Amino acid sequence: MKYLILLFTCFTIQYGVAQDASTYESTTKTFLENFNAQDVNAIFEMYTLEMQESMTKEGVSNFINGCYGQFGNMKNITFVETAEGVYSYKVTFDKATLGMDLQLNADGKISTIQFQEL
């Protein structure tokens, strides 16, 4: 009986991790597409309510337009690692490569996004 419970727990955890990974993969793909299209409204809608309130649509617009002007199109987003619920990626743009930390809430909305030099 102990082994059955342990086996069930392992499968449940593995399914949850796989589900998280697919949610993050989908979100990064959508973010890349919206970034390259300069669709500020779509990116703003990807954020949690707390992020929307703290950044405002104007702030998101300035962030996206500034990054696009400085770095160009996003070419790809490559997963690096997960640490304490934050997924780290390497993002290749036309003019630079940056690190990106991303965290989603339970609804798959962006609760944290941060770019930094590698």
Secondary structure, 3 states (H helix, E strand, C coil): CHHHHHHHHHHHHHHHHHHHHHHHHHHHHHHHHHHHCCCHHHHHHHECHHHHHHHHHHHHHHHHHHHHHHHCCEEEEEEEEEECCEEEEEEEECCCEEEEEEEECCCCCEEEEEEEEC
